[in-house]
Structure formats: C-alpha cells, structure tokens
C-alpha cells in the first residue's frame, strides 16, 4: 500500500523530472499537475513566470490523459500525426 509520505515523494520526483525536462528543452516556465486515478489533484508545482492560465491547462491536460488512458505525450503524438 502506498503511504502518504511515499505518494508525496513520488509526486515530487515526478514533478522534478518534468521541470528538468522542460529546462533541458529550454521551454518557458512550466506548471505540472499530478492527479490520482480518480482525477483528483494531489500535487501541483508552478514555476515563477508561468502564465496565469497554466494551472487550469496543466490540470486539464492531466485529466484528459487520465480519461483517455494514455499519456499526454502519446496524445500529442497522435495529434501531430493527423
């Protein structure tokens, strides 16, 4: 069973990796949302300078990926290949 401390640590590690990937790709400041399997927000990190709508966009992106059962990266690739 996943303890609250372990879940928090996993979320923080996931967010750190996402922000590092954004920095490596030289992206604008990011907002990263982590949802549980029920679609409830369990973690969120917004970098300084991230736009005011980025929280809603990040949650919507995560929610859409969860609802479709595939990663948001896979959704992006599907749309690019249209």
WOTA-V476118 format. One record per residue. N is the residue number from 1. SS is DSSP state (2 for helix, 1 for strand, 0 for the rest). BURIAL is # if it has 9 or more other C-alpha atoms within 8 Angstrom, else .. Layout:
n:ss:burial
N:SS:BURIAL
N:SS:BURIAL
//
This chain:
n:ss:burial
1:0:.
2:0:.
3:0:.
4:2:.
5:2:.
6:2:.
7:2:#
8:2:#
9:2:.
10:2:.
11:2:#
12:2:#
13:2:.
14:2:.
15:2:#
16:2:.
17:2:.
18:2:#
19:2:#
20:2:.
21:2:.
22:2:#
23:2:.
24:2:.
25:0:.
26:0:.
27:0:.
28:0:.
29:0:#
30:0:#
31:1:#
32:1:#
33:1:#
34:1:#
35:1:#
36:0:.
37:0:.
38:0:.
39:0:.
40:0:.
41:1:#
42:1:.
43:1:#
44:1:#
45:1:.
46:1:#
47:0:.
48:0:.
49:0:.
50:0:#
51:0:.
52:0:.
53:0:.
54:2:#
55:2:#
56:2:.
57:2:.
58:2:#
59:2:#
60:2:.
61:2:#
62:2:#
63:2:#
64:2:#
65:2:#
66:2:#
67:2:.
68:2:.
69:0:.
70:0:.
71:0:.
72:2:#
73:2:.
74:2:.
75:2:#
76:2:.
77:2:.
78:2:.
79:2:.
80:2:.
81:0:.
82:0:.
//
